[in-house]
Amino acid sequence: MNGAEAFIETLAASGVEVCFANPGTSEMQLVAAVDRQHGMRAILGLFEGVVTGAADGYGRMADKPAVTLLHLGPGLGNGLANLHNARKAGSPIVNMVGEHATYHKHFNAPLTSDTEGVARPMSDWVRTSASERDLAQAGAEAFAVAQSYPGKVATVIVPANHAWTEGSAAVPPLALSPAPKVSADAIAAAAEVLLNGDGPICLFLGGRALRADALREAGRIAAATGCRLVAETFATRHQRGAGRVAVEKLPYFGEQAQAFLAEFKTIVFCGTEPPVSFFAYPDKPSWLSPDGANLVRLASMREDANHALSGLASALGAPAEPALVQQPTSFEATPGKLNSASVGAILAALLPANAIVSDEGATQGGASMLMCAGAAKHDWLQLTGGSIGQGLPLAVGAAVACPDRKVIALHGDGGAMYTNQALWTMAREKLDVTTIILNNGSYAILNIELMRVGVQNPGPKALSMLDLTNPAINWSQISEGMGVAATRCETAEEFRAALETAMAQKGPMLIEAML
């Protein structure tokens, strides 16, 4: 085998089934190796941010890594924003990044860069192969790192001559490390404050603690102690809906979050850390937990949340059945001109059982998230790292991981422009994704933020940088041009009819909701 063949065969033997790719000349040996690897699906993205975002969505839903194929340092650089989101999410991803042949780098060709330097900020682990025989070993190590609980971003840099040189061989998969478990002392400390700490008491959940099994244990804890259950603002994968344990959501804006938490005297954290404000603002708090509150860590993001919560429930002698089970809910959509509340009410009514929602709805998506809490059981994926342009690629990856489940991409119009090429991949792969573009012609969140940082009376130049109507973006035409059927809706009645059609059929469709 050459190095590329050994590398790809090692990844396949380890469990990689999908390659999201945007290759270039230096990756042709890797392309050929993927082509020859039976059982590995190759999916092309027309921008590296689509590739990395799709790998994130796949990792969140499959709980194992796909591999990305990226072209040198600049290609990796194009994909960094969604690798940032993936790293914050704890998603498992293996990146394979092509590099100039080792003997070519010193010539400083146009695409020469510090590829390791590009990779490090958004990777948990980076390694450049040392030889063609080392390349397979690097692949085995990368897979094992990526599968570290709950997931990590592992990047392998592949010099072209290591890929094309013969004399390599695949290596066996490495043993995977079990998820780290919290100590009995940590469980006992949490049990003590939940039973005897000053109240009100909150069990604050994030990461894998928002999976259905872990939430059930949290519900048992709530039944035993009367504590409230609160979730982090942006969740990697929140399994929710009627019949699952419900949690309250921490608000986004810092002062609202601080006010929300102010009453708690004791907060126990599982799967996440104490929350902080997304940004700094003049005369507003960064640290959101109440002064003087007793903050107790049960488990970090990288410790087994389900084990911690089930151990805590046992230590408390919690009842078998959880409290706070979500009941079905329904909402009336206001007839006539479409607004975000009507979108939410209609989506909640029509959301299929076991659906997956990739939510980058921003200012216009909040109503949908709230109203769908009592809809049929579903998974809700959010913008964990705050870098917009995630929602469409995330939906691609989720649909690849779960081909028998309906995926809905709920997306603001501004953020969707960052990675609109994802629509082309949806069409090419015939993915069962319904995209709902919430078109308000604005970066509306930035209009709010302009006021929050204290800018008074912004002028026309400032406002023009937040406006998307000159010229107006026609998402239906963009979608059709990418090969995805589209419809534009201006009333609640039109939106309901379009969504009913989309939910009744397989394959990609875009609904442009004019708000």
One Martini backbone bead per residue (centre of mass of N, CA, C, O) as a GRO file, in nm:
protein
  515
    1MET     BB    1   0.100   0.033   0.014
    2ASN     BB    2   0.025   0.340   0.049
    3GLY     BB    3  -0.026   0.582   0.275
    4ALA     BB    4  -0.321   0.649   0.205
    5GLU     BB    5  -0.434   0.359   0.213
    6ALA     BB    6  -0.354   0.298   0.506
    7PHE     BB    7  -0.507   0.529   0.636
    8ILE     BB    8  -0.798   0.465   0.535
    9GLU     BB    9  -0.811   0.172   0.636
   10THR     BB   10  -0.777   0.244   0.934
   11LEU     BB   11  -1.029   0.420   0.962
   12ALA     BB   12  -1.232   0.204   0.875
   13ALA     BB   13  -1.157  -0.003   1.098
   14SER     BB   14  -1.238   0.203   1.331
   15GLY     BB   15  -1.536   0.343   1.191
   16VAL     BB   16  -1.525   0.497   0.928
   17GLU     BB   17  -1.797   0.599   0.680
   18VAL     BB   18  -1.728   0.917   0.634
   19CYS     BB   19  -1.649   1.169   0.374
   20PHE     BB   20  -1.585   1.506   0.393
   21ALA     BB   21  -1.520   1.705   0.092
   22ASN     BB   22  -1.233   1.943  -0.022
   23PRO     BB   23  -1.021   1.904  -0.256
   24GLY     BB   24  -0.688   1.888  -0.394
   25THR     BB   25  -0.395   1.819  -0.536
   26SER     BB   26  -0.254   1.711  -0.259
   27GLU     BB   27  -0.521   1.487  -0.234
   28MET     BB   28  -0.534   1.260  -0.460
   29GLN     BB   29  -0.448   1.007  -0.298
   30LEU     BB   30  -0.686   1.023  -0.101
   31VAL     BB   31  -0.910   1.004  -0.306
   32ALA     BB   32  -0.826   0.725  -0.415
   33ALA     BB   33  -0.851   0.577  -0.142
   34VAL     BB   34  -1.152   0.628  -0.097
   35ASP     BB   35  -1.246   0.494  -0.360
   36ARG     BB   36  -1.124   0.199  -0.262
   37GLN     BB   37  -1.312   0.218  -0.003
   38HIS     BB   38  -1.520   0.012   0.115
   39GLY     BB   39  -1.782   0.180   0.302
   40MET     BB   40  -1.699   0.474   0.208
   41ARG     BB   41  -1.839   0.781   0.208
   42ALA     BB   42  -1.858   1.044  -0.035
   43ILE     BB   43  -1.881   1.407   0.036
   44LEU     BB   44  -1.944   1.703  -0.119
   45GLY     BB   45  -1.813   2.032  -0.065
   46LEU     BB   46  -1.808   2.385  -0.176
   47PHE     BB   47  -1.714   2.432   0.128
   48GLU     BB   48  -1.539   2.397   0.419
   49GLY     BB   49  -1.775   2.478   0.614
   50VAL     BB   50  -1.951   2.242   0.525
   51VAL     BB   51  -1.767   2.008   0.600
   52THR     BB   52  -1.729   2.071   0.908
   53GLY     BB   53  -2.032   2.098   0.981
   54ALA     BB   54  -2.112   1.811   0.893
   55ALA     BB   55  -1.925   1.663   1.090
   56ASP     BB   56  -2.068   1.769   1.337
   57GLY     BB   57  -2.354   1.657   1.286
   58TYR     BB   58  -2.264   1.365   1.269
   59GLY     BB   59  -2.133   1.340   1.552
   60ARG     BB   60  -2.386   1.410   1.723
   61MET     BB   61  -2.562   1.158   1.599
   62ALA     BB   62  -2.338   0.909   1.593
   63ASP     BB   63  -2.099   0.913   1.806
   64LYS     BB   64  -1.894   0.956   1.561
   65PRO     BB   65  -1.657   0.991   1.322
   66ALA     BB   66  -1.577   1.171   1.069
   67VAL     BB   67  -1.406   1.266   0.770
   68THR     BB   68  -1.201   1.510   0.653
   69LEU     BB   69  -1.117   1.689   0.337
   70LEU     BB   70  -0.837   1.911   0.305
   71HIS     BB   71  -0.668   2.204   0.157
   72LEU     BB   72  -0.455   2.277   0.332
   73GLY     BB   73  -0.437   2.555   0.517
   74PRO     BB   74  -0.653   2.732   0.370
   75GLY     BB   75  -0.879   2.519   0.375
   76LEU     BB   76  -0.888   2.493   0.678
   77GLY     BB   77  -0.946   2.791   0.733
   78ASN     BB   78  -1.234   2.786   0.602
   79GLY     BB   79  -1.328   2.563   0.845
   80LEU     BB   80  -1.291   2.683   1.142
   81ALA     BB   81  -1.563   2.784   1.253
   82ASN     BB   82  -1.696   2.491   1.268
   83LEU     BB   83  -1.473   2.376   1.452
   84HIS     BB   84  -1.534   2.553   1.685
   85ASN     BB   85  -1.821   2.450   1.735
   86ALA     BB   86  -1.739   2.151   1.770
   87ARG     BB   87  -1.553   2.186   2.015
   88LYS     BB   88  -1.773   2.306   2.201
   89ALA     BB   89  -1.959   2.040   2.162
   90GLY     BB   90  -1.796   1.766   2.157
   91SER     BB   91  -1.712   1.663   1.876
   92PRO     BB   92  -1.640   1.405   1.654
   93ILE     BB   93  -1.328   1.456   1.465
   94VAL     BB   94  -1.155   1.396   1.152
   95ASN     BB   95  -0.877   1.547   1.009
   96MET     BB   96  -0.759   1.570   0.665
   97VAL     BB   97  -0.458   1.739   0.567
   98GLY     BB   98  -0.302   1.861   0.327
   99GLU     BB   99   0.044   1.862   0.202
  100HIS     BB  100   0.329   1.932   0.115
  101ALA     BB  101   0.595   1.814   0.033
  102THR     BB  102   0.870   1.812   0.223
  103TYR     BB  103   1.071   1.908  -0.020
  104HIS     BB  104   0.876   2.170  -0.100
  105LYS     BB  105   0.837   2.382   0.131
  106HIS     BB  106   1.105   2.566   0.102
  107PHE     BB  107   0.989   2.719  -0.165
  108ASN     BB  108   0.727   2.878  -0.111
  109ALA     BB  109   0.464   2.830  -0.221
  110PRO     BB  110   0.158   2.974  -0.245
  111LEU     BB  111   0.028   2.735  -0.033
  112THR     BB  112   0.212   2.798   0.187
  113SER     BB  113   0.201   2.701   0.540
  114ASP     BB  114   0.104   2.686   0.881
  115THR     BB  115  -0.080   2.423   0.944
  116GLU     BB  116  -0.055   2.377   1.245
  117GLY     BB  117  -0.127   2.671   1.322
  118VAL     BB  118  -0.413   2.656   1.206
  119ALA     BB  119  -0.521   2.403   1.374
  120ARG     BB  120  -0.489   2.441   1.689
  121PRO     BB  121  -0.730   2.631   1.788
  122MET     BB  122  -0.956   2.391   1.662
  123SER     BB  123  -0.791   2.168   1.818
  124ASP     BB  124  -0.708   1.895   2.038
  125TRP     BB  125  -0.533   1.756   1.796
  126VAL     BB  126  -0.198   1.739   1.643
  127ARG     BB  127  -0.060   1.575   1.337
  128THR     BB  128   0.233   1.493   1.163
  129SER     BB  129   0.358   1.297   0.959
  130ALA     BB  130   0.678   1.118   0.929
  131SER     BB  131   0.560   0.896   0.726
  132GLU     BB  132   0.418   0.651   0.545
  133ARG     BB  133   0.420   0.449   0.797
  134ASP     BB  134   0.291   0.666   1.007
  135LEU     BB  135   0.007   0.739   0.897
  136ALA     BB  136  -0.168   0.511   1.013
  137GLN     BB  137  -0.105   0.570   1.309
  138ALA     BB  138  -0.227   0.853   1.307
  139GLY     BB  139  -0.516   0.755   1.246
  140ALA     BB  140  -0.559   0.583   1.500
  141GLU     BB  141  -0.511   0.813   1.700
  142ALA     BB  142  -0.730   1.008   1.601
  143PHE     BB  143  -0.974   0.832   1.657
  144ALA     BB  144  -0.928   0.797   1.962
  145VAL     BB  145  -0.944   1.096   2.028
  146ALA     BB  146  -1.227   1.160   1.907
  147GLN     BB  147  -1.361   0.938   2.119
  148SER     BB  148  -1.338   1.112   2.341
  149TYR     BB  149  -1.511   1.213   2.590
  150PRO     BB  150  -1.754   1.307   2.379
  151GLY     BB  151  -1.537   1.467   2.198
  152LYS     BB  152  -1.293   1.536   1.932
  153VAL     BB  153  -1.052   1.729   1.755
  154ALA     BB  154  -0.869   1.566   1.494
  155THR     BB  155  -0.547   1.635   1.329
  156VAL     BB  156  -0.417   1.538   1.009
  157ILE     BB  157  -0.109   1.579   0.843
  158VAL     BB  158  -0.046   1.525   0.477
  159PRO     BB  159   0.205   1.460   0.305
  160ALA     BB  160   0.227   1.381  -0.021
  161ASN     BB  161   0.466   1.171  -0.006
  162HIS     BB  162   0.327   0.993   0.210
  163ALA     BB  163   0.083   0.915   0.027
  164TRP     BB  164   0.248   0.796  -0.243
  165THR     BB  165   0.422   0.608  -0.088
  166GLU     BB  166   0.541   0.309  -0.069
  167GLY     BB  167   0.530   0.065   0.219
  168SER     BB  168   0.266   0.042   0.363
  169ALA     BB  169   0.031  -0.015   0.649
  170ALA     BB  170  -0.208  -0.112   0.822
  171VAL     BB  171  -0.360  -0.063   1.142
  172PRO     BB  172  -0.487  -0.126   1.423
  173PRO     BB  173  -0.706  -0.048   1.630
  174LEU     BB  174  -0.753   0.133   1.905
  175ALA     BB  175  -0.813   0.154   2.217
  176LEU     BB  176  -1.072   0.283   2.397
  177SER     BB  177  -1.157   0.514   2.615
  178PRO     BB  178  -1.327   0.554   2.876
  179ALA     BB  179  -1.540   0.727   3.041
  180PRO     BB  180  -1.513   0.944   3.270
  181LYS     BB  181  -1.560   0.919   3.623
  182VAL     BB  182  -1.694   1.005   3.896
  183SER     BB  183  -1.679   1.027   4.218
  184ALA     BB  184  -1.819   0.945   4.514
  185ASP     BB  185  -1.764   1.222   4.643
  186ALA     BB  186  -1.911   1.395   4.432
  187ILE     BB  187  -2.186   1.267   4.477
  188ALA     BB  188  -2.209   1.321   4.783
  189ALA     BB  189  -2.187   1.631   4.766
  190ALA     BB  190  -2.441   1.672   4.593
  191ALA     BB  191  -2.643   1.534   4.781
  192GLU     BB  192  -2.606   1.718   5.025
  193VAL     BB  193  -2.699   1.992   4.888
  194LEU     BB  194  -2.978   1.889   4.787
  195LEU     BB  195  -3.081   1.826   5.086
  196ASN     BB  196  -2.917   2.081   5.274
  197GLY     BB  197  -2.920   2.321   5.114
  198ASP     BB  198  -2.970   2.618   5.011
  199GLY     BB  199  -3.250   2.789   4.899
  200PRO     BB  200  -3.273   2.761   4.602
  201ILE     BB  201  -3.234   2.479   4.369
  202CYS     BB  202  -2.997   2.384   4.106
  203LEU     BB  203  -2.983   2.184   3.809
  204PHE     BB  204  -2.717   2.212   3.582
  205LEU     BB  205  -2.729   2.152   3.226
  206GLY     BB  206  -2.511   1.970   2.986
  207GLY     BB  207  -2.447   1.816   2.721
  208ARG     BB  208  -2.504   1.480   2.796
  209ALA     BB  209  -2.734   1.571   3.008
  210LEU     BB  210  -2.945   1.612   2.740
  211ARG     BB  211  -3.010   1.333   2.735
  212ALA     BB  212  -3.263   1.120   2.796
  213ASP     BB  213  -3.137   0.942   3.019
  214ALA     BB  214  -3.022   1.174   3.191
  215LEU     BB  215  -3.291   1.327   3.229
  216ARG     BB  216  -3.430   1.110   3.389
  217GLU     BB  217  -3.240   1.130   3.630
  218ALA     BB  218  -3.298   1.429   3.686
  219GLY     BB  219  -3.600   1.381   3.744
  220ARG     BB  220  -3.552   1.207   3.994
  221ILE     BB  221  -3.404   1.424   4.154
  222ALA     BB  222  -3.639   1.624   4.156
  223ALA     BB  223  -3.835   1.432   4.307
  224ALA     BB  224  -3.649   1.414   4.571
  225THR     BB  225  -3.581   1.755   4.607
  226GLY     BB  226  -3.712   2.003   4.420
  227CYS     BB  227  -3.542   2.081   4.203
  228ARG     BB  228  -3.427   2.260   3.943
  229LEU     BB  229  -3.414   2.254   3.581
  230VAL     BB  230  -3.126   2.361   3.387
  231ALA     BB  231  -3.017   2.486   3.076
  232GLU     BB  232  -2.818   2.560   2.857
  233THR     BB  233  -2.847   2.769   2.595
  234PHE     BB  234  -2.643   2.586   2.410
  235ALA     BB  235  -2.692   2.281   2.253
  236THR     BB  236  -2.577   2.001   2.111
  237ARG     BB  237  -2.805   1.774   2.231
  238HIS     BB  238  -3.154   1.790   2.271
  239GLN     BB  239  -3.373   1.574   2.429
  240ARG     BB  240  -3.718   1.616   2.347
  241GLY     BB  241  -4.049   1.632   2.451
  242ALA     BB  242  -4.307   1.447   2.482
  243GLY     BB  243  -4.215   1.242   2.772
  244ARG     BB  244  -3.991   1.419   2.859
  245VAL     BB  245  -3.771   1.585   3.036
  246ALA     BB  246  -3.793   1.901   3.157
  247VAL     BB  247  -3.640   2.225   3.090
  248GLU     BB  248  -3.489   2.507   3.154
  249LYS     BB  249  -3.379   2.812   3.002
  250LEU     BB  250  -3.115   2.998   2.957
  251PRO     BB  251  -3.068   3.297   2.882
  252TYR     BB  252  -2.879   3.492   2.669
  253PHE     BB  253  -2.876   3.747   2.810
  254GLY     BB  254  -2.693   3.835   3.074
  255GLU     BB  255  -2.901   3.990   3.259
  256GLN     BB  256  -3.118   3.768   3.234
  257ALA     BB  257  -2.950   3.537   3.345
  258GLN     BB  258  -2.887   3.664   3.617
  259ALA     BB  259  -3.184   3.694   3.707
  260PHE     BB  260  -3.256   3.393   3.685
  261LEU     BB  261  -3.020   3.301   3.905
  262ALA     BB  262  -3.050   3.482   4.169
  263GLU     BB  263  -3.227   3.284   4.364
  264PHE     BB  264  -2.992   3.095   4.388
  265LYS     BB  265  -2.798   2.918   4.645
  266THR     BB  266  -2.781   2.644   4.470
  267ILE     BB  267  -2.545   2.487   4.232
  268VAL     BB  268  -2.551   2.210   4.011
  269PHE     BB  269  -2.312   2.067   3.789
  270CYS     BB  270  -2.376   1.902   3.458
  271GLY     BB  271  -2.183   1.903   3.159
  272THR     BB  272  -2.080   2.185   3.277
  273GLU     BB  273  -2.034   2.526   3.331
  274PRO     BB  274  -2.041   2.816   3.447
  275PRO     BB  275  -2.193   3.082   3.331
  276VAL     BB  276  -2.142   3.325   3.071
  277SER     BB  277  -2.114   3.584   2.893
  278PHE     BB  278  -2.075   3.619   2.561
  279PHE     BB  279  -2.018   3.923   2.633
  280ALA     BB  280  -1.896   4.235   2.672
  281TYR     BB  281  -2.026   4.509   2.874
  282PRO     BB  282  -2.115   4.798   2.980
  283ASP     BB  283  -2.211   4.750   3.303
  284LYS     BB  284  -2.193   4.430   3.274
  285PRO     BB  285  -2.197   4.103   3.326
  286SER     BB  286  -2.004   3.798   3.309
  287TRP     BB  287  -2.084   3.673   3.571
  288LEU     BB  288  -2.391   3.482   3.652
  289SER     BB  289  -2.360   3.390   3.921
  290PRO     BB  290  -2.431   3.423   4.235
  291ASP     BB  291  -2.343   3.578   4.498
  292GLY     BB  292  -2.277   3.325   4.742
  293ALA     BB  293  -2.314   3.080   4.599
  294ASN     BB  294  -2.329   2.730   4.580
  295LEU     BB  295  -2.085   2.571   4.381
  296VAL     BB  296  -2.130   2.245   4.221
  297ARG     BB  297  -1.944   1.980   4.096
  298LEU     BB  298  -2.023   1.684   3.937
  299ALA     BB  299  -1.975   1.734   3.609
  300SER     BB  300  -1.817   1.754   3.331
  301MET     BB  301  -1.808   1.734   2.995
  302ARG     BB  302  -1.568   1.490   3.038
  303GLU     BB  303  -1.793   1.346   3.207
  304ASP     BB  304  -2.015   1.108   3.292
  305ALA     BB  305  -2.337   1.201   3.312
  306ASN     BB  306  -2.511   0.948   3.355
  307HIS     BB  307  -2.350   0.832   3.588
  308ALA     BB  308  -2.377   1.075   3.778
  309LEU     BB  309  -2.692   1.087   3.789
  310SER     BB  310  -2.749   0.795   3.873
  311GLY     BB  311  -2.578   0.806   4.130
  312LEU     BB  312  -2.737   1.038   4.260
  313ALA     BB  313  -3.014   0.904   4.265
  314SER     BB  314  -2.925   0.671   4.448
  315ALA     BB  315  -2.818   0.842   4.689
  316LEU     BB  316  -3.125   0.968   4.724
  317GLY     BB  317  -3.355   0.763   4.673
  318ALA     BB  318  -3.500   0.779   4.415
  319PRO     BB  319  -3.746   0.755   4.225
  320ALA     BB  320  -3.829   0.589   3.934
  321GLU     BB  321  -3.992   0.839   3.866
  322PRO     BB  322  -4.010   1.128   3.712
  323ALA     BB  323  -4.010   1.452   3.700
  324LEU     BB  324  -4.104   1.687   3.463
  325VAL     BB  325  -4.290   1.589   3.246
  326GLN     BB  326  -4.370   1.644   2.933
  327GLN     BB  327  -4.638   1.790   2.787
  328PRO     BB  328  -4.854   1.836   2.562
  329THR     BB  329  -4.865   2.094   2.309
  330SER     BB  330  -5.044   2.392   2.186
  331PHE     BB  331  -5.080   2.638   1.914
  332GLU     BB  332  -5.189   2.932   1.782
  333ALA     BB  333  -5.208   3.064   1.468
  334THR     BB  334  -5.196   3.358   1.325
  335PRO     BB  335  -5.356   3.488   1.093
  336GLY     BB  336  -5.179   3.573   0.818
  337LYS     BB  337  -4.924   3.733   0.873
  338LEU     BB  338  -4.610   3.639   0.916
  339ASN     BB  339  -4.452   3.504   1.213
  340SER     BB  340  -4.261   3.360   1.453
  341ALA     BB  341  -4.500   3.240   1.614
  342SER     BB  342  -4.634   3.091   1.379
  343VAL     BB  343  -4.401   2.914   1.308
  344GLY     BB  344  -4.387   2.768   1.582
  345ALA     BB  345  -4.676   2.652   1.592
  346ILE     BB  346  -4.659   2.489   1.325
  347LEU     BB  347  -4.408   2.322   1.383
  348ALA     BB  348  -4.516   2.183   1.639
  349ALA     BB  349  -4.761   2.041   1.491
  350LEU     BB  350  -4.564   1.900   1.244
  351LEU     BB  351  -4.361   1.754   1.400
  352PRO     BB  352  -4.201   1.477   1.381
  353ALA     BB  353  -4.119   1.196   1.497
  354ASN     BB  354  -3.773   1.203   1.544
  355ALA     BB  355  -3.669   1.464   1.488
  356ILE     BB  356  -3.436   1.712   1.351
  357VAL     BB  357  -3.300   2.022   1.481
  358SER     BB  358  -3.137   2.291   1.319
  359ASP     BB  359  -3.047   2.580   1.515
  360GLU     BB  360  -3.028   2.923   1.345
  361GLY     BB  361  -3.264   3.150   1.414
  362ALA     BB  362  -3.219   3.341   1.626
  363THR     BB  363  -3.437   3.591   1.676
  364GLN     BB  364  -3.667   3.406   1.508
  365GLY     BB  365  -3.632   3.110   1.679
  366GLY     BB  366  -3.742   3.113   1.977
  367ALA     BB  367  -4.039   3.026   1.942
  368SER     BB  368  -3.983   2.743   1.834
  369MET     BB  369  -3.836   2.629   2.076
  370LEU     BB  370  -4.064   2.670   2.284
  371MET     BB  371  -4.311   2.532   2.124
  372CYS     BB  372  -4.152   2.240   2.085
  373ALA     BB  373  -4.139   2.112   2.372
  374GLY     BB  374  -4.447   1.964   2.322
  375ALA     BB  375  -4.373   1.791   2.108
  376ALA     BB  376  -4.255   1.562   1.953
  377LYS     BB  377  -4.003   1.376   1.966
  378HIS     BB  378  -3.665   1.525   1.976
  379ASP     BB  379  -3.384   1.693   1.828
  380TRP     BB  380  -3.174   1.973   1.946
  381LEU     BB  381  -2.960   2.185   1.762
  382GLN     BB  382  -2.686   2.409   1.836
  383LEU     BB  383  -2.487   2.710   1.873
  384THR     BB  384  -2.214   2.656   2.060
  385GLY     BB  385  -1.989   2.886   1.937
  386GLY     BB  386  -2.139   3.141   1.773
  387SER     BB  387  -2.070   3.064   1.471
  388ILE     BB  388  -2.197   3.146   1.195
  389GLY     BB  389  -2.296   2.887   0.958
  390GLN     BB  390  -2.406   2.594   1.076
  391GLY     BB  391  -2.702   2.484   1.016
  392LEU     BB  392  -2.681   2.355   0.731
  393PRO     BB  393  -2.442   2.158   0.772
  394LEU     BB  394  -2.558   2.014   1.018
  395ALA     BB  395  -2.796   1.891   0.860
  396VAL     BB  396  -2.634   1.720   0.673
  397GLY     BB  397  -2.498   1.538   0.887
  398ALA     BB  398  -2.759   1.436   1.023
  399ALA     BB  399  -2.878   1.302   0.762
  400VAL     BB  400  -2.647   1.100   0.724
  401ALA     BB  401  -2.669   0.962   1.009
  402CYS     BB  402  -3.015   0.990   0.973
  403PRO     BB  403  -3.200   0.878   0.708
  404ASP     BB  404  -3.488   0.813   0.884
  405ARG     BB  405  -3.487   1.126   0.950
  406LYS     BB  406  -3.616   1.426   0.998
  407VAL     BB  407  -3.485   1.741   0.884
  408ILE     BB  408  -3.453   2.069   1.036
  409ALA     BB  409  -3.366   2.392   0.912
  410LEU     BB  410  -3.330   2.671   1.126
  411HIS     BB  411  -3.285   2.995   0.960
  412GLY     BB  412  -3.123   3.266   0.920
  413ASP     BB  413  -3.046   3.470   0.656
  414GLY     BB  414  -2.758   3.567   0.722
  415GLY     BB  415  -2.615   3.299   0.817
  416ALA     BB  416  -2.683   3.126   0.557
  417MET     BB  417  -2.478   3.276   0.361
  418TYR     BB  418  -2.212   3.137   0.460
  419THR     BB  419  -2.347   2.817   0.373
  420ASN     BB  420  -2.530   2.771   0.102
  421GLN     BB  421  -2.383   2.519  -0.030
  422ALA     BB  422  -2.543   2.297   0.128
  423LEU     BB  423  -2.776   2.268  -0.074
  424TRP     BB  424  -2.622   2.112  -0.288
  425THR     BB  425  -2.567   1.864  -0.112
  426MET     BB  426  -2.860   1.792  -0.060
  427ALA     BB  427  -2.923   1.738  -0.358
  428ARG     BB  428  -2.701   1.532  -0.434
  429GLU     BB  429  -2.788   1.333  -0.172
  430LYS     BB  430  -3.091   1.337  -0.102
  431LEU     BB  431  -3.176   1.488   0.155
  432ASP     BB  432  -3.392   1.498   0.450
  433VAL     BB  433  -3.433   1.838   0.416
  434THR     BB  434  -3.584   2.112   0.584
  435THR     BB  435  -3.570   2.449   0.499
  436ILE     BB  436  -3.595   2.741   0.716
  437ILE     BB  437  -3.620   3.072   0.622
  438LEU     BB  438  -3.576   3.363   0.823
  439ASN     BB  439  -3.691   3.650   0.657
  440ASN     BB  440  -3.585   3.992   0.769
  441GLY     BB  441  -3.345   4.157   0.631
  442SER     BB  442  -3.141   4.095   0.890
  443TYR     BB  443  -2.916   4.163   1.159
  444ALA     BB  444  -3.093   4.173   1.432
  445ILE     BB  445  -2.895   4.120   1.667
  446LEU     BB  446  -2.716   4.377   1.602
  447ASN     BB  447  -2.925   4.588   1.667
  448ILE     BB  448  -2.933   4.512   1.963
  449GLU     BB  449  -2.624   4.532   2.028
  450LEU     BB  450  -2.587   4.830   1.969
  451MET     BB  451  -2.747   4.916   2.222
  452ARG     BB  452  -2.598   4.741   2.447
  453VAL     BB  453  -2.312   4.904   2.402
  454GLY     BB  454  -2.418   5.227   2.375
  455VAL     BB  455  -2.526   5.313   2.106
  456GLN     BB  456  -2.616   5.629   1.983
  457ASN     BB  457  -2.757   5.715   1.711
  458PRO     BB  458  -2.722   5.563   1.451
  459GLY     BB  459  -2.611   5.572   1.143
  460PRO     BB  460  -2.624   5.484   0.814
  461LYS     BB  461  -2.363   5.317   0.811
  462ALA     BB  462  -2.427   5.131   1.046
  463LEU     BB  463  -2.706   5.025   0.944
  464SER     BB  464  -2.600   4.906   0.669
  465MET     BB  465  -2.433   4.666   0.817
  466LEU     BB  466  -2.741   4.530   0.909
  467ASP     BB  467  -2.847   4.517   0.612
  468LEU     BB  468  -3.041   4.293   0.357
  469THR     BB  469  -3.207   4.498   0.123
  470ASN     BB  470  -2.925   4.601  -0.048
  471PRO     BB  471  -3.010   4.372  -0.174
  472ALA     BB  472  -3.239   4.146  -0.185
  473ILE     BB  473  -3.279   3.816  -0.074
  474ASN     BB  474  -3.346   3.522  -0.277
  475TRP     BB  475  -3.394   3.208  -0.161
  476SER     BB  476  -3.552   3.060  -0.377
  477GLN     BB  477  -3.343   3.105  -0.603
  478ILE     BB  478  -3.099   2.985  -0.469
  479SER     BB  479  -3.215   2.702  -0.427
  480GLU     BB  480  -3.279   2.633  -0.720
  481GLY     BB  481  -2.978   2.672  -0.813
  482MET     BB  482  -2.897   2.414  -0.614
  483GLY     BB  483  -3.157   2.193  -0.642
  484VAL     BB  484  -3.386   2.316  -0.446
  485ALA     BB  485  -3.688   2.322  -0.366
  486ALA     BB  486  -3.913   2.616  -0.352
  487THR     BB  487  -4.085   2.844  -0.116
  488ARG     BB  488  -4.292   3.130  -0.059
  489CYS     BB  489  -4.394   3.292   0.257
  490GLU     BB  490  -4.649   3.537   0.401
  491THR     BB  491  -4.835   3.329   0.546
  492ALA     BB  492  -4.962   3.100   0.758
  493GLU     BB  493  -5.108   2.932   0.543
  494GLU     BB  494  -4.866   2.891   0.354
  495PHE     BB  495  -4.677   2.760   0.561
  496ARG     BB  496  -4.847   2.515   0.632
  497ALA     BB  497  -4.862   2.394   0.348
  498ALA     BB  498  -4.557   2.366   0.301
  499LEU     BB  499  -4.493   2.189   0.552
  500GLU     BB  500  -4.678   1.955   0.486
  501THR     BB  501  -4.533   1.879   0.227
  502ALA     BB  502  -4.248   1.831   0.346
  503MET     BB  503  -4.336   1.610   0.563
  504ALA     BB  504  -4.461   1.406   0.327
  505GLN     BB  505  -4.164   1.408   0.214
  506LYS     BB  506  -3.877   1.331   0.049
  507GLY     BB  507  -3.627   1.544   0.075
  508PRO     BB  508  -3.539   1.845  -0.039
  509MET     BB  509  -3.642   2.168   0.111
  510LEU     BB  510  -3.753   2.515   0.078
  511ILE     BB  511  -3.857   2.772   0.316
  512GLU     BB  512  -3.964   3.106   0.277
  513ALA     BB  513  -3.994   3.319   0.554
  514MET     BB  514  -4.172   3.615   0.568
  515LEU     BB  515  -4.098   3.869   0.835
   0.00000   0.00000   0.00000
